[in-house]
Amino acid sequence: MMAWLRRAAFTLALVYGGAVGLVWANQTQLLHRGWQGPTAQMVADVPGLAEVQLPADPTPLRAWYREAEPWAPTLIFFHGNAGFQWRKLDAFAARGYGFLVTSYRGYAAGAGTPSEAGMMEDARAALAFAQAQGIAPEDTVLYGESLGTGVAARMAMEDGAWRTLVLDAPYTSIEDRASEVYFWLPVSLLIRDRFDTAAFIDQVETPLLILHGTEDDVIPIDHGRALLDLATEPKQGIWIEGGNHYLLPEVVAGALEGFLAAMDE
């Protein structure tokens, strides 16, 4: 019996160790599902939108830019790990907003491998592009979706009095969310890219709007609520009853429109 138990324990240890090693080796693929970018028709369907290139290292990044109407802000979108929720653009375009949808290295058929540090550099390239277009920080909304919320929040710490920071379905940190999903793994020892928004959100001075669906099973709403509690004023959390991880475009655009109007009062 003891010999059998020892063999069983040894086998379980091998299986567990193999699982740990497999997750560690493939964490980039697990975190970044990838996105090939929009089709030409998807771009053509959005009024005023055109593909541009952002100068970046190691290679230029694909991005899509629409100039704002004179009265409207420009939104810089930082997308999630499976790409950008393209259907939002019609609702924002209808309000006269400009926007820059930027990709990251390794996304949208681009070269390189995504990483936290690399994505921050890519985001800085987007901010530099907006500045080169003459878009002032006070006319700029930093908008992060899902994984991109960690990027947008970090960009709000860069120089600039940004008009608003929008976090759409955010997480407190990738480590926190991974620990919930892979509760049987020593996540804190394995993870490379932490995107720890909770660690610095109280230092963000930009007005903050958090949007989160109550039925989001990709990133539970508890993450959004926790970030709102940590953040400083001015801030607002809008919890979309019954909403999942992909909020309706009109709901999102209307929420931002109302928040901007309130900030202007």
C-alpha positions in Angstrom: 0.0 0.0 0.0 2.8 2.5 0.9 4.6 1.7 -2.3 1.4 2.4 -4.3 0.8 5.7 -2.5 4.3 6.8 -3.2 3.9 6.0 -6.9 0.6 7.8 -7.0 2.1 10.8 -5.2 5.0 10.8 -7.6 2.7 10.6 -10.6 0.5 13.4 -9.4 3.6 15.6 -8.8 4.8 14.9 -12.3 1.4 15.8 -13.7 1.1 18.9 -11.6 4.6 20.0 -12.5 4.0 19.4 -16.1 0.8 21.5 -16.0 2.6 24.3 -14.2 5.4 24.2 -16.8 2.9 24.2 -19.7 1.0 27.2 -18.4 4.3 29.1 -17.7 5.6 28.4 -21.2 2.4 29.3 -22.9 1.2 32.3 -20.8 1.7 34.7 -23.7 -0.6 32.7 -25.9 -3.1 32.3 -23.1 -3.2 36.1 -22.4 -3.1 37.3 -26.0 -5.7 35.6 -28.1 -4.8 37.8 -31.1 -6.6 39.9 -33.7 -6.0 40.2 -37.4 -7.5 43.7 -37.6 -10.6 44.9 -39.4 -11.4 44.1 -43.0 -11.3 46.9 -45.6 -15.1 46.9 -45.7 -15.3 47.4 -41.9 -13.0 50.5 -42.2 -14.9 51.9 -45.2 -18.2 51.5 -43.4 -17.2 54.1 -40.7 -17.4 57.7 -42.0 -14.1 59.5 -42.2 -12.1 56.5 -41.0 -8.7 55.7 -42.6 -5.9 53.3 -41.8 -2.6 54.9 -40.7 0.7 53.8 -39.5 2.2 54.7 -36.1 6.0 55.0 -36.0 7.1 52.4 -33.4 9.9 50.1 -32.5 10.5 47.4 -33.8 8.1 48.0 -36.7 5.3 50.5 -37.4 1.9 49.7 -36.0 -1.4 49.6 -37.8 -4.0 52.0 -36.5 -7.3 53.6 -37.7 -7.9 57.3 -37.4 -11.0 59.5 -37.8 -10.7 63.3 -37.2 -13.2 64.8 -34.6 -15.8 67.4 -35.4 -14.7 70.8 -34.0 -16.9 70.5 -30.9 -16.0 66.8 -30.0 -13.2 65.0 -28.3 -10.9 62.3 -29.8 -10.9 58.9 -28.2 -7.8 56.8 -28.2 -8.9 53.2 -28.0 -6.7 50.5 -26.4 -8.3 47.2 -27.3 -8.5 43.9 -25.5 -6.7 40.6 -25.9 -9.0 39.4 -28.7 -9.2 42.7 -30.6 -11.3 45.8 -30.7 -15.1 45.8 -30.4 -15.5 47.5 -33.8 -19.3 48.0 -33.6 -18.8 50.7 -31.1 -17.4 53.1 -33.7 -20.8 53.9 -35.3 -22.2 55.2 -32.1 -19.2 57.4 -31.4 -19.0 58.6 -35.0 -22.7 59.6 -34.8 -21.8 61.9 -32.0 -19.0 63.6 -34.0 -16.2 62.1 -31.9 -12.8 61.5 -33.4 -11.0 58.3 -32.6 -7.7 56.4 -33.0 -8.0 52.7 -32.8 -4.4 51.4 -32.2 -3.1 47.9 -32.3 -0.1 46.4 -30.5 2.9 44.5 -31.6 1.9 41.0 -32.6 -1.6 42.1 -33.2 -3.4 43.1 -36.5 -0.9 41.0 -38.5 2.0 43.1 -37.0 5.5 41.9 -36.2 6.8 41.2 -32.7 5.4 39.5 -29.6 3.1 41.3 -27.2 4.2 42.0 -23.7 3.3 44.5 -21.0 6.4 46.6 -21.5 6.0 46.5 -25.3 2.4 47.4 -25.2 3.1 50.4 -23.1 5.6 51.6 -25.7 3.0 51.0 -28.4 0.5 53.0 -26.5 3.0 55.9 -26.2 3.3 55.8 -30.0 -0.4 56.3 -30.2 -0.3 59.3 -27.9 2.6 60.7 -30.0 0.5 60.3 -33.2 -2.4 62.1 -31.6 -0.1 65.0 -30.5 1.3 65.2 -34.0 -2.3 65.7 -35.3 -2.6 68.7 -33.0 -5.0 66.9 -30.6 -4.5 68.5 -27.1 -4.6 66.2 -24.0 -7.6 68.1 -22.7 -9.5 67.0 -25.9 -8.4 63.4 -25.6 -10.3 60.5 -24.0 -8.2 57.5 -23.1 -10.4 54.5 -23.6 -9.4 50.9 -22.6 -11.3 47.7 -23.2 -10.7 44.6 -21.1 -6.9 43.9 -21.3 -6.5 47.4 -22.8 -7.8 49.0 -19.5 -4.4 48.3 -17.9 -2.8 50.1 -20.9 -5.1 53.1 -20.8 -4.8 53.5 -17.1 -1.1 53.5 -17.3 -1.2 56.1 -20.1 -3.3 58.3 -17.9 -0.1 58.6 -15.7 1.9 60.0 -18.6 2.3 63.8 -19.0 -1.0 65.4 -20.1 -4.1 66.8 -18.6 -6.4 64.2 -20.3 -10.0 64.9 -20.5 -11.2 61.5 -19.3 -10.1 57.9 -18.7 -12.6 55.2 -19.6 -12.1 51.7 -18.3 -14.6 49.3 -20.0 -14.7 46.0 -18.2 -11.5 46.4 -16.3 -9.6 44.1 -14.0 -7.6 45.0 -10.8 -4.6 43.1 -12.1 -4.0 40.2 -14.5 -2.5 38.4 -11.5 -5.8 38.8 -9.6 -7.9 37.5 -12.5 -5.5 34.7 -13.3 -5.6 33.6 -9.7 -9.4 33.3 -9.9 -9.3 31.3 -13.1 -6.2 29.1 -12.3 -6.8 28.9 -8.6 -4.8 25.6 -8.4 -1.6 27.2 -9.7 1.0 29.4 -8.0 0.1 32.3 -10.3 2.1 34.9 -8.4 5.3 32.9 -9.1 4.5 32.2 -12.7 3.1 35.4 -14.2 5.3 37.8 -16.2 2.9 40.5 -17.3 0.9 41.8 -14.3 -0.9 44.9 -15.6 -1.4 45.9 -11.9 -3.9 48.8 -12.3 -5.0 48.6 -8.7 -1.5 49.4 -7.6 -1.6 52.9 -9.1 -5.2 53.9 -9.8 -5.2 56.2 -6.8 -2.5 58.2 -8.4 -4.5 58.9 -11.6 -5.8 62.5 -11.6 -7.7 62.2 -14.8 -11.6 62.1 -14.4 -12.4 58.4 -14.4 -15.4 56.5 -15.8 -15.7 52.8 -15.3 -18.2 50.8 -17.3 -19.0 47.2 -16.3 -21.7 44.7 -17.0 -23.2 42.9 -14.0 -23.2 39.6 -15.8 -19.6 39.8 -17.1 -18.2 36.3 -16.8 -14.8 37.2 -18.4 -13.9 39.9 -15.9 -16.3 39.9 -13.0 -17.8 43.2 -12.0 -16.1 43.0 -8.6 -12.9 44.1 -10.3 -14.5 47.3 -11.6 -16.1 48.0 -8.2 -12.7 47.5 -6.5 -11.0 49.9 -8.9 -13.7 52.5 -8.4 -13.2 52.3 -4.6 -9.5 52.8 -4.9 -9.6 55.7 -7.4 -9.7 59.4 -6.5 -12.4 61.9 -7.5 -13.7 62.8 -9.9 -15.0 59.3 -10.8 -18.1 57.4 -11.7 -19.0 53.8 -12.0 -21.8 52.8 -14.3 -22.9 49.2 -13.7 -24.9 47.9 -16.7 -27.6 45.6 -15.4 -27.6 42.3 -17.3 -24.6 43.4 -19.4 -21.9 40.9 -20.3 -18.3 41.5 -21.4 -19.5 43.2 -24.7 -21.6 46.2 -23.8 -24.0 47.6 -26.3 -22.4 50.5 -28.3 -25.3 53.0 -27.7 -25.1 52.3 -23.9 -21.4 52.9 -23.8 -21.5 56.0 -26.0 -24.4 57.4 -24.1 -22.6 56.8 -20.8 -19.5 58.6 -21.9 -21.6 61.5 -23.4 -23.3 62.0 -20.1 -20.1 61.8 -18.1 -18.4 64.4 -20.3 -21.4 66.7 -20.0 -21.2 66.4 -16.2 -17.5 67.1 -16.1 -18.1 70.3 -18.2 -20.7 71.7 -15.8 
